[in-house]
């Protein structure tokens, strides 16, 4: 459930920071404004295709909207370390 909490908070904060009403966002997404309210109040989550549209609308990566910190650098570093180990053998 943590993803819902982060998404709800992040969506509301991003929308407010850009001075966008729930109705305006809903119109862009072609959904009822009550659905935007429900997302922001942790009642439900958007469908994946809608999440992608929200991401495009705000020009933000989906993982940022969800509040997920992608360990890209740590994975990249791990891959580099694995390659070094393989070269030793």
C-alpha positions as CSV (number, residue, x, y, z in Angstrom):
1,X,0.0,0.0,0.0
2,X,3.0,2.3,0.3
3,X,3.0,3.0,-3.5
4,X,-0.6,4.2,-3.3
5,X,0.3,6.6,-0.5
6,X,3.3,8.0,-2.4
7,X,1.3,8.3,-5.6
8,X,-1.6,10.0,-3.9
9,X,0.6,12.5,-2.2
10,X,2.9,13.1,-5.2
11,X,-0.1,13.6,-7.6
12,X,-1.8,16.1,-5.3
13,X,1.4,18.0,-4.7
14,X,2.4,18.1,-8.4
15,X,-1.1,19.2,-9.4
16,X,-1.2,22.0,-6.8
17,X,2.3,23.2,-7.5
18,X,1.3,23.7,-11.1
19,X,-2.0,25.3,-10.2
20,X,-4.0,22.6,-12.1
21,X,-7.5,21.8,-10.9
22,X,-8.7,18.2,-10.5
23,X,-11.3,19.0,-13.2
24,X,-8.6,20.1,-15.7
25,X,-6.5,17.0,-15.1
26,X,-9.6,14.8,-15.4
27,X,-10.5,16.5,-18.7
28,X,-7.1,15.8,-20.1
29,X,-7.2,12.2,-19.0
30,X,-10.8,11.8,-20.2
31,X,-12.0,10.6,-16.7
32,X,-14.4,12.0,-14.2
33,X,-12.9,14.6,-11.8
34,X,-14.2,12.4,-8.9
35,X,-11.7,9.8,-10.0
36,X,-8.8,12.3,-9.6
37,X,-10.1,13.0,-6.1
38,X,-10.2,9.3,-5.3
39,X,-6.6,8.8,-6.5
40,X,-5.4,11.8,-4.3
41,X,-7.3,10.4,-1.3
42,X,-6.0,6.8,-1.6
43,X,-9.3,5.4,-2.5
44,X,-8.0,3.7,-5.7
45,X,-5.1,3.7,-8.2
46,X,-5.2,4.7,-11.9
47,X,-5.0,2.1,-14.6
48,X,-1.5,1.7,-16.1
49,X,-2.4,3.5,-19.3
50,X,-3.8,6.4,-17.3
51,X,-0.7,6.5,-15.1
52,X,1.3,6.8,-18.3
53,X,-0.9,9.7,-19.4
54,X,-0.4,11.4,-16.0
55,X,3.3,11.0,-16.4
56,X,3.2,12.6,-19.8
57,X,1.0,15.4,-18.7
58,X,3.4,16.4,-15.9
59,X,6.5,15.4,-17.9
60,X,7.6,13.2,-15.0
61,X,8.8,9.6,-15.0
62,X,6.2,7.2,-13.6
63,X,8.6,6.0,-10.9
64,X,8.8,9.6,-9.6
65,X,5.0,9.9,-9.5
66,X,5.0,6.6,-7.6
67,X,7.7,7.8,-5.2
68,X,10.0,4.9,-6.2
69,X,13.7,5.6,-6.0
70,X,15.2,3.5,-8.7
71,X,18.5,2.1,-7.6
72,X,19.9,2.7,-11.1
73,X,23.4,3.7,-10.0
74,X,23.7,0.8,-7.6
75,X,22.6,-1.6,-10.3
76,X,25.0,-0.1,-12.7
77,X,27.8,-0.3,-10.1
78,X,26.9,-3.9,-9.4
79,X,27.1,-4.7,-13.1
80,X,30.5,-3.1,-13.3
81,X,31.7,-5.1,-10.3
82,X,30.4,-8.3,-11.8
83,X,32.2,-7.7,-15.1
84,X,35.4,-7.0,-13.2
85,X,35.0,-10.3,-11.3
86,X,34.5,-12.2,-14.5
87,X,37.7,-10.7,-16.0
88,X,39.7,-12.0,-13.1
89,X,38.8,-15.6,-14.0
